[in-house]
Amino acid sequence: MSGDARRDGLLVVRCQLGEREAFPELVRAWHGPLWRYVRAMAGSPHLTDDLTQDVWVAVMRGLPRLRQPERFAPWLFTIARRAVTDHLRQAYRAPETLLEEADAVVDDSLGGLLTTMQVEAGLGGLPPPEREVLVLFHLQDLPLADCAQVLGVPAGTVKSRLHRARRMLRGVLAERGYER
């Protein structure tokens, strides 16, 4: 078990024992990675804030029942994945919401570094399964086994999705003129 997993496990146990400072510490440690994951999957920074807040509420409610505290990271990203998926399902039922969020993404795309814009543009051009595996593996640095747990698929499927996603991302970036 890695040092980070031990630290997270200890924080979870402290939360489960009712220690007041433990949950804010857990949030400080994981809010950035969680927000970046949700942002990569949802697109809009405004939506990302709302969904991330919903995830933290679900985490707070579910922590007492988490049986493997050292497995906090995959559990957290599984909750986030469900929140994003549920939102996307609802958004597809309401097309006007999608248009508003698309406008917000366009307004937000002017900030940041060129490389960040290129990667975000490329990720936005990928289907959700490929985008998600790249975000979990490369941007969140989750090991293959944890990615497989979050996605609910075998590790071999994660490997094949990663291969396909990398190839697709190279194609999208090349198509948009962002070649090396």
Wavefront OBJ file of the C-alpha trace (Angstrom):
o trace
v 0.000 0.000 0.000
v 1.361 3.440 -0.906
v 1.968 6.194 1.623
v -0.885 8.220 0.144
v -3.286 5.303 0.564
v -2.164 4.897 4.191
v -2.630 8.647 4.820
v -6.085 8.551 3.208
v -7.029 5.430 5.158
v -6.010 7.084 8.404
v -8.005 10.218 7.545
v -11.063 8.092 6.722
v -10.796 6.197 10.011
v -10.436 9.492 11.877
v -13.600 10.723 10.102
v -15.412 7.530 11.004
v -14.405 8.005 14.639
v -15.933 11.489 14.592
v -12.759 13.613 14.681
v -13.826 17.085 13.501
v -10.605 18.109 11.733
v -10.262 14.890 9.721
v -12.912 15.617 7.075
v -11.555 19.088 6.174
v -8.093 17.494 5.850
v -9.522 14.842 3.529
v -11.227 17.531 1.451
v -7.990 19.570 1.257
v -6.085 16.493 0.080
v -8.621 15.409 -2.564
v -10.590 18.477 -3.667
v -8.142 19.447 -6.450
v -7.905 15.990 -8.048
v -11.674 15.503 -7.707
v -12.446 18.905 -9.258
v -10.063 18.262 -12.190
v -11.674 14.860 -12.852
v -15.202 16.268 -12.790
v -14.088 19.241 -14.940
v -12.600 16.937 -17.556
v -15.765 14.858 -17.675
v -18.419 17.584 -17.371
v -16.820 20.397 -19.373
v -18.280 23.461 -17.674
v -16.482 24.993 -14.660
v -19.809 26.159 -13.184
v -21.277 22.689 -13.463
v -18.031 21.251 -12.091
v -18.354 23.268 -8.885
v -21.926 22.058 -8.337
v -21.149 18.418 -9.100
v -18.018 18.450 -6.934
v -20.032 19.819 -4.037
v -22.625 17.058 -4.558
v -19.847 14.466 -4.505
v -18.476 15.788 -1.195
v -21.961 15.607 0.326
v -22.247 11.973 -0.831
v -18.776 11.234 0.555
v -19.684 12.712 3.932
v -22.830 10.588 4.055
v -21.093 7.424 2.871
v -17.867 7.565 4.895
v -19.302 5.752 7.919
v -20.056 2.751 5.681
v -16.700 2.637 3.845
v -15.239 -0.741 4.856
v -11.825 -0.370 3.203
v -10.545 3.069 4.231
v -7.287 2.611 2.298
v -9.347 2.315 -0.923
v -10.678 5.860 -0.561
v -9.413 7.132 -3.958
v -11.245 4.581 -6.142
v -14.351 4.948 -3.961
v -14.253 8.756 -4.332
v -13.878 8.622 -8.128
v -16.667 6.032 -8.365
v -19.004 8.460 -6.572
v -17.832 11.288 -8.862
v -18.372 9.135 -11.937
v -21.948 8.386 -10.869
v -22.640 12.082 -10.226
v -21.351 13.077 -13.675
v -23.183 10.209 -15.385
v -26.450 11.059 -13.632
v -26.098 14.699 -14.627
v -25.339 13.830 -18.251
v -28.389 11.573 -18.401
v -30.576 14.426 -17.159
v -28.914 16.919 -19.510
v -29.632 14.732 -22.534
v -33.286 14.831 -21.563
v -33.151 18.668 -21.534
v -31.363 19.913 -24.694
v -31.549 23.597 -23.687
v -29.311 22.830 -20.680
v -26.668 21.429 -23.003
v -26.654 24.634 -25.046
v -26.181 26.793 -21.928
v -23.293 24.594 -20.740
v -21.681 24.662 -24.186
v -21.743 28.473 -24.079
v -20.077 28.410 -20.651
v -17.320 26.121 -21.969
v -16.646 28.479 -24.899
v -16.437 31.467 -22.522
v -14.023 29.595 -20.261
v -11.736 28.285 -23.013
v -9.827 31.566 -23.379
v -7.950 31.201 -20.090
v -5.001 28.980 -19.208
v -1.906 27.866 -21.014
v -1.868 26.851 -24.652
v -0.955 23.272 -23.773
v -3.877 23.070 -21.348
v -6.212 24.374 -24.049
v -4.878 21.831 -26.521
v -5.352 18.921 -24.156
v -8.825 20.060 -23.105
v -9.804 20.519 -26.743
v -8.522 17.069 -27.552
v -10.241 15.449 -24.581
v -13.500 17.156 -25.508
v -13.307 15.482 -28.918
v -13.184 11.965 -27.440
v -16.114 9.722 -26.560
v -16.793 9.608 -22.786
v -15.290 6.130 -22.124
v -11.974 7.066 -23.747
v -11.917 10.538 -22.175
v -12.632 9.106 -18.748
v -9.887 6.479 -18.838
v -7.302 9.094 -19.892
v -8.387 11.441 -17.118
v -8.294 8.743 -14.432
v -5.004 7.181 -15.510
v -2.957 10.157 -16.670
v -4.441 13.200 -14.957
v -5.451 11.566 -11.668
v -2.541 9.073 -11.647
v -4.722 6.166 -10.576
v -3.155 2.735 -11.105
v -4.758 0.393 -13.665
v -6.448 -1.672 -10.952
v -8.054 1.414 -9.407
v -9.167 2.667 -12.839
v -10.739 -0.735 -13.450
v -12.568 -0.545 -10.114
v -13.888 2.973 -10.768
v -14.999 2.073 -14.304
v -16.382 -1.315 -13.315
v -14.415 -3.144 -16.027
v -11.467 -5.587 -16.043
v -7.900 -4.202 -16.066
v -7.444 -5.554 -19.615
v -10.346 -3.412 -20.777
v -8.721 -0.374 -19.155
v -5.495 -1.132 -21.050
v -7.285 -1.428 -24.379
v -9.306 1.750 -23.742
v -6.099 3.587 -22.830
v -4.437 2.458 -26.046
v -7.458 3.446 -28.134
v -7.887 6.743 -26.247
v -4.256 7.762 -26.748
v -4.520 6.997 -30.455
v -7.794 8.917 -30.723
v -6.376 11.893 -28.779
v -3.349 12.054 -31.091
v -5.743 12.022 -34.052
v -7.972 14.746 -32.637
v -5.002 16.961 -31.780
v -3.424 16.420 -35.206
v -6.758 17.213 -36.871
v -6.864 20.521 -34.973
v -3.289 21.370 -35.927
v -1.663 20.679 -32.538
v 1.030 18.331 -33.782
v 4.439 17.978 -32.152
l 1 2 3 4 5 6 7 8 9 10 11 12 13 14 15 16 17 18 19 20 21 22 23 24 25 26 27 28 29 30 31 32 33 34 35 36 37 38 39 40 41 42 43 44 45 46 47 48 49 50 51 52 53 54 55 56 57 58 59 60 61 62 63 64 65 66 67 68 69 70 71 72 73 74 75 76 77 78 79 80 81 82 83 84 85 86 87 88 89 90 91 92 93 94 95 96 97 98 99 100 101 102 103 104 105 106 107 108 109 110 111 112 113 114 115 116 117 118 119 120 121 122 123 124 125 126 127 128 129 130 131 132 133 134 135 136 137 138 139 140 141 142 143 144 145 146 147 148 149 150 151 152 153 154 155 156 157 158 159 160 161 162 163 164 165 166 167 168 169 170 171 172 173 174 175 176 177 178 179 180
